[in-house]
Amino acid sequence: MNKILLVLFLTFSILATAQNNCEKFTDKYIPIDLNDAISFFECKWPKEDLDNFKNKDENTATTELHFGTGMSIRNSWKLWAGTSDISKYFRDLGIHHPDDMSSIILTSLHRKLNQKPIELENQIKYYQDYWAESERKKNERKKEEFSEFKIGDTVEFLYNNDFISKRQEKKYMNDKCFATGKIIDLNKEKFELKIKLIQSCDRKGIIISEYDVWDKIDGKLEKIEENKIEVLKKGETRWTSYELWETTE
């Protein structure tokens, strides 16, 4: 009799603990690591949805959810912003792209449901190898493109960021004025050109860089300035990305 009571007590305790663990997963809850993320879905998804996800081929199951559930993960769990605990968790593991983070979460959930090894280290290596190869190919492309530029060349500005004014845009669109510069020096390691701006088609100059400014405030990364621009004016000399320019005939 005592043994029966003990078994019943342990069973009740386990169920109660599981229920309490699930209670923390509100709709706005953000998991802190991979195990917590898996538990979130095990608690929040109806059994029918879990079974449907589980019974599909791994690649099919995760690919189908990339733009639905995956997008929700990336946005709601602040993977793009990089301010959540789970985002930091993945960055500490060497995973930096939100798409990779959400894919690892969904893949790991699928494997857990099917009682397969999650193999987190192999998943991490897969994405790190992918980005390493992607970076290698990008550098090869840059080297080839950069080789077209020579010191003394006159180059034309491509307005990859934006026009500094409607007047400048109108001149460019009507083929009345093209911003041009002269290459003063080359930095082959950074793929940069030192440009002296000859013509800007607007007295304000040209926009050579546009970016958001982030800083840590009370331990959290926050955006403190949006769409900050750097401008190069006629007669000034500045290092810029080669991708802003093209050679002229």
C-alpha positions, 0 to 999 in steps of 0.5 A: 500500500505504501509503495502504491501511495509513493508511486502515485505521489511521484507521478502527481509530482512529475505532472505538477512540475511539468504543468508548472514549467509550462505555465511560464510560457506565455505568448510574450515569453522569450526562451533563454536557450535551445532547451528552453525554446524546445520546451516552449513549443512542446508546451504551446503547440497542440498535440496535433500540430506537434505530431504533424510536424514530427511525422514529416521529413526533417528538411520538409518540416523545417523548410515549411515553417521557415517563413511562418513560425521561423519568422515569428521566432526571429521577430518575437524573440528579438533575434534580429535585434540581438537583444534577447538572452537566446540571441546572446546564447546563439552568438556565444556558440558562434551562430550570428544569423537569425535565420540560422538560429531559427533553423537550429531551433526547429531542427532540434525540436523535430529531432527531440520529438522523434527521439533522435540526437540533436547533434548541436555541434554538427548543426553549428559546424554546418552553418559556420562552414557555410558562411566561411565558404560564402565569405571565401567566394565573396572575397574572390569576387571582390578581388576580381572586381577591385583589380579593375581600379587603378590609381589615377582613374576617373570613376563614376559614383553609383548612388548605392545609398541614396541621393542627397537631394531631389535636385541631384536625383533629377540631374542623374535621372535626366543624364545631366550630371554624374558625380565623379571622383579620382582614385588617389590610392588603393587599399587591397586588404579592405577593398577601399578606394581613396577618392578625391571628389571632382563633381557632386552634382549638388553643393551638399555632396554625395552620401557615401555611407548610411547606417544605424548607430547602436550602443549598450544602455544599461547592459542592453544593445539599443539603437540610438540613431537611425539612418546616420549618413556620411557625406563627401563634398566636392574637393574632399578626399575620403576612403570609401568602398569600391562598390560605390564606384565604377570605372569610366571609359 
